[in-house]
Amino acid sequence: MSHSNPLSGSLGRFRAALAESPPLLWAFLYFFCLLSGYYVLRPVREAMAASSDVQAVFPPAMIEFFATRGMALKDFTLQVLFTCTFLIMLLLQPIYGWVVSRYPRRVFLPGVYGFFIVTLLLFYALFHIGAPGRGMAFFLWTAVFNLFAVAVFWSFMADIFTNVEARKYYGYIGAAGTLGAFLGPMLTRGLVGQIGIANLMLVSAGFLAVCLLCLLRLRLWAVAREHERKLVSGEVPMGGEVLAGLKLIVREPLLRWLAVMVVLGVGVGTLLYNEQAAIVRRFYTDPAASTAYYATLDLAVNALTLVVQLSLTRLLMSRYGIAPALLIPGCAVILGFSLLAASPLPMMVAIVQVITRASEFSLAKPARETIYTRVGREWRYKAGAAIDTVIYRGGDLSFVWLHKLLSAFGSSVVFAAGLLAAAGMTFGAWRLLREESKLPSERAAAAAPTGTDP
């Protein structure tokens, strides 16, 4: 036993899990294709954000507007992009709330992915003709795509898997996303020089079409689970208020601490992201070279994420619950930012970036998502989506401007602020665990009256 291969043991447990839970294979394929499609596009997005070609990033009218007021738009690229992203999230949140309130799951879930596929075809045309301002439009679109498509995915998974199943299987589903996040940058790195950026849009659209097929297949298991456990059916409109998600966050302590964790976690990542963008802008002036750099960084993040998912995530969550998975990333980030505050070297920035993102994807995100298996549909689809979109981008917006202020005092000050944010994130995780312990157990939820959610 002591001479067994850990990887073969993980694969053996995965095969057993597939035999035990048939929908796991479809969920695995779904998340694999979803993140493959996103990570094909992510290096393009990052290269656009770091581009020194302001004409490719912003519309001519916007450049002229800033120029007439004596401001060089290229000096505020990230600040403007993040501000516009937040404003778009504010506009989309009530629209999304209206859609999930008025239409059943079988309508709004395929509709979300259908919308993204159609808009990718539009971006294919924009990049093909080299339309001015395509960079800003694409940056904003990918931000919306990443948050809404992934938020919808995890909400849907909570319709299919119980809390016990989630702790057993979410590590595997997360690993599927990591494998997709491996494939995406590899495809981009290998294809961008041969087929060009425009055709990458078609590659991503193909992955999303497979997601749509998986979604339709998994809906059958969601219906079966709701019928078996006498839960409120997702096949009827959810009803409720359009802004119910934001109101739930204000009212419910558990959701408030989830939001605090997300905002400060985003803050940590945003401070790192901005420092990294400044480095890329100095050292990579060619768009293809900066795209390749970001693809390499994504590969490093995903390699570490996959190792943790296969070796630790399932073990920790199955045996000890979500506490270690929520607290370990916070402690790792505190250590990383302490080192950066003392020695803000470019290579150290890249290393901490990899550790920060990998710990979020492999541990913190799956742990947070298991909480939604024990709450009602409004919490999952409305409050969960609000946290992952408006609250998330609100954190982005706040910290991207904070970085602009602090960067005038040097990198060490930026990373000292990041250290405070990391400490606050860890405290938020501790408070979230206290609130999570008050939720009804799986057994109590199953015994709830007919027609209620757990």
Summary of the structure (lengths in Angstrom):
residues: 454
radius of gyration: 21.4
end to end distance: 40.3
largest distance: 72.4
contacts: 1622
relative contact order: 0.14
helix: 85%
strand: 0%
